[in-house]
Amino acid sequence: MRLLLVEDDHALAQGLKERLRLEGFAVDWAEDGIDGGFLGGDIAYDAIILDLGLPGRPGLEVLQTWRSTGVDTPVLVLTARDAWHERVDGLKAGADDYLGKPFHVEELLARLQALLRRTTGHSSTTLTLAGLMLDQDRHCVCLPDQREIGLTGMEFRLLRYFMHHPDKVLSKERLLTHLYDQHAEHGSNLIEVYVRRLREKIGSAHVVTQRGQGYVFPSNP
């Protein structure tokens, strides 16, 4: 999944980027409201983490613009711990959740995961579909024969995205957009490489090629 982090505190942003990447997310970072507003309106992110106290353009104004132009991406707002009015204003403007600063990264991760589960219709940290059980905390998958298989970071991202979008044709371009951040270097055949590796671990029936269109993860392989 691909996230947008809009935060002007460089030290905080760098720490969050690294931790979020370890958790299996691709992360784009904007350090002001102008760039953040543009990215959030231009790219279909899976979720956005938005600080309200931004230079260039206030976070609340950025959020209001997104919502008024039809951007429905889930947004987790970061506010000052004692600024209750910011939290209220943010929720009224269309935020889906908020977190006061300073915060523990574990709480941010828990709130973000809960937000994504609500958005995708899953209530558990374990995704179960097509005979597979994907453990999002441990980055491993349990096969129908009960074997547990460890996944690399990109294999985990890819399988999670497939399982969140079953029975849909997913083009290579769409997969690249959601699996890599804006600065990542990737060749045109990289998705093919990871699909092949994933098939070797979970079985080829779980990822079907639609020639000229992309791939499908069937809910009933």
N, C-alpha and C positions, 0 to 999 in steps of 0.2 A: 504494500500500500504506500501511497505517496502523500506526504504531509507538507504543509506550508507553515513555517515558523516565522512570525513577524514580531521581532524583539530587538530593541536597540542596545541592550546590555550585551556587549560582545562576549564577556566571560560566561555569562549565563547561557547565551545562545550556543556557544561552542560546546559547553558541557552537555546541553540538552541534545544537540545534534548527534554527538557521539553516542549518548545513551540510547536515543531513539533508533539509531542505526543498528546498534547491538540487539535491539528488540525486533529487528526485521523490517524497519521502515526506511523508505527513501525520503530524504528531507531536503527541501529547498528553504533557504533563509533570506529574509528581507529585513533590513535594519531600520527602515523608516516606513511611514504610512503611505508614501507615494508609490514606492516599488511594491510594497505589500498589497496595496489596493489593486494595482495593475495585475500582479501575478494571480491573486485570488479570483479576479474576474475573468482572466484569460485561460487559466488551466483548470481542468476538472480534478481537483484534489479530492482525496478521500476524507480528509479532515484538515482543519486549520487551527493553529494555536496563535492567538492574537493578544498582544499586550495593548492596553488602552492608552498608556502614556507614551506615545510615539512622536518623534520629530517629523517635520514635514507635513504630516496630516494626522489628526487625532484618530486613534483606533476606533472610537465610537462612530465617527463620521465614515470611516472606511467600511465598517460593518453595515451601517445604514444604507450605504450605496450598494453594497453587494446584494442585500435583501431586496432593495427597490428595483434592481435590475434582474432579478430572478435567480441569483446565485443561492442555492439551497445547501451548499456544503456545510456539514456540521462544524460549529465553531466553539472552541473552548477559550474563554476569555481569561486573561491574567490581569488582576487588579491589585492595588495596594491593600494590605491586610485590613486596614481600618476604614477604607473608603467604601462603606456600604452603599452609598448613593451611586457609585460607579457600577457596582454589581447589579443594582436595580435597573439603571439605565441600559446596561449591556443586555440584560435579559429582555427588556422591553424592545430593544433594537433588533432582537433576533438571535442572540447568543443561545447556545444549547446547554452550556454549563459554564461555571466560573471557578477560579482558584485564586486565593489571595496570596500575595507575596509577603515574606519569603515562604517557600513551600518545600516539602520533601519530594524529590524526583519520583519516588515510588507512588506518591499520591497522584501526581500528574499522570503517570503511566496508567494507574488504575482507573482514573476518571476518563482518560482517553480511550482505553479499551472498552469501558462500559458504554461510552458514547458511540463507538464504532459498532458494538454489539447491538445496541438499540437501532442504529441506522440500518444495519444489514439483517435485522430480524433474528439474531442469535442471542440466546440468554446465557451461554456458558463460554468459558475460555477454551473449551474443547469443541472443535467443529466435527460433526458426524454426518457423513454423506457418502453414498455409493459404496458402503462397506468399509470406508476408511474413517479413522478417528485421528484428527490432527490436534496435537497438544500445542497450543500457542505459547505456553509458558516455557516448555522444554524443547520446542522446535524439533519434534519427532512425530512420526505417524505410525499408527497401529494398523496393520493389514488385516483382512478378513480371517486369516489363519492365526491371528493373535501375535504374529511377529512384530516387534517394534523396530522401526528403521529410523536412524538419525538422518537429519537433513542439513545440508549446508545453508548458509544464509539466503542465497538466491533461490535454491530449491524450495525452501520454506516460503519465501515471498510468493513464488510462482504458484505453488500448490494452494496456499491460502487464497490467492486471488481467484484461481479457478473454482475453489469451493464456495467462494462468495458469489460467483456468477455461473451457476450450473446451467447447462443446456443452452448457453448463449455462444454464438460465434464471436471469439475474441481475436481480433487481428493482431499481427505482430506489432504494429504501430501502437495500438492501445495498450498492449502488455508492456512495451518499452516505456510508454508514458507513465504508467502507474508503478513500475518496478524500479525506475532509476530517477535520480534527482537531476537537476538542470545542468550540473557540471560533470556528470559521469560520462566517461568515454565508452562507447559501445559500438560494435560492428553490426551490420545488417543481419548477420547470421547468428548472433548471440542467443536469441530466443530459441532458435532451433537446437543449439547445443544444450541449453538447460532443459528443454522439453525432452530431448533424448535421454539425458541423465535421470530426469524424473521418471520417465517411463521404465527405465532399468530398475528403479527402486519400487515403484507401485504397480507396474504392469501397464502394457501399452493400451489396454482397453479403457483406461481411465482418462486418456487424453487422445482424442480423435482429431486427425487432420482433415480440415475442409479445404481441399485444394484451391488455391487462389484466394482464399478468404481468411484462414487462420486456424484456430483450434477450438474444440468444444470439450468441456468436461461433462460427460453425461451423468445425470443423477441415477440412471439405471443402466449401467454398462452391460 
